[in-house]
Amino acid sequence: MDGLPGSILAWIICSVFFALGLGCLWHGGREVRVTRRLQDRGVRTTATVIRHKPGSALDQPVYGYTDHRGARFTLEPGRIHNTFTPVGDRADVLYLPEHPETSRLAESEGTPWKGATPAFAIGAAMCLGTVAFMACLLFIPAGGFHTTSSPPLVMIFGLVGVPLLVLAIPVVRITRLVRLRRTGIRTEGVVVREADRSNRWLVDFVDHDGRRIQFTSGHTGKRAGARVPVVYRRARPQQAEVASLAPALRENGFIAVVALFFLAMAALAF
């Protein structure tokens, strides 16, 4: 407790993060209330993707549907679609008969816990993480742990478990791409634009059914108009990948080297 006055800034930051976490939990609760009303009194109908609007990465779908009186409405889903939805695709929609403009996608947004899960997960993580950090400020001795004492489990997990989890990411990515190259359908795509000023670029291609599909990738020529080899599964063309293996090896190899470096440092520490 002697170190508390010198940690005022840390406590202020913790309070801000805790308040943001509570805000996320409130948003999740509000979403649960709306979707419960939709489940209890909502009317189900079929909506069709009629156009797209520019998104931060992929173009996002705009659905059109007709209510029980024949009036037409549009729905722009609140959740960002990480896979492209072509024009003409259909989805079930739930809307309130007294307010037909209040609607949600039945599968991804019309179930209370599906629509609110991201908000609850983020809010809970922020609140619990803040509480854990506050507990560290209160109960960890000012001089730290003695060298003769055993390191706590949290420290072991942080030094060993986190690098192992990070190392699993490139292994899974490379394995998935190799499998996709072996069993998927190959075609050619065109780089359209940079996705939200990130290191990823938007790629357009036409699938085996003649539909326009988009996906984002960091393994392109990084210029609009460039043509890149594309591979995808017949059942899920929206989850396409650039077929070149070398860029994926370079990117994920760097992540693997960093993870192995921290594992080596952890081994030396213990």
Secondary structure as GFF3:
##gff-version 3
##sequence-region A 1 270
A	DSSP	three_ten_helix	5	7	.	.	.	ID=ss1
A	DSSP	alpha_helix	8	41	.	.	.	ID=ss2
A	DSSP	beta_strand	43	53	.	.	.	ID=ss3
A	DSSP	beta_strand	60	66	.	.	.	ID=ss4
A	DSSP	beta_strand	72	75	.	.	.	ID=ss5
A	DSSP	beta_strand	90	96	.	.	.	ID=ss6
A	DSSP	beta_strand	99	105	.	.	.	ID=ss7
A	DSSP	alpha_helix	112	139	.	.	.	ID=ss8
A	DSSP	alpha_helix	153	156	.	.	.	ID=ss9
A	DSSP	pi_helix	157	161	.	.	.	ID=ss10
A	DSSP	alpha_helix	162	183	.	.	.	ID=ss11
A	DSSP	beta_strand	185	194	.	.	.	ID=ss12
A	DSSP	beta_strand	201	206	.	.	.	ID=ss13
A	DSSP	beta_strand	212	217	.	.	.	ID=ss14
A	DSSP	beta_strand	227	232	.	.	.	ID=ss15
A	DSSP	three_ten_helix	237	239	.	.	.	ID=ss16
A	DSSP	beta_strand	241	242	.	.	.	ID=ss17
A	DSSP	alpha_helix	245	269	.	.	.	ID=ss18
###
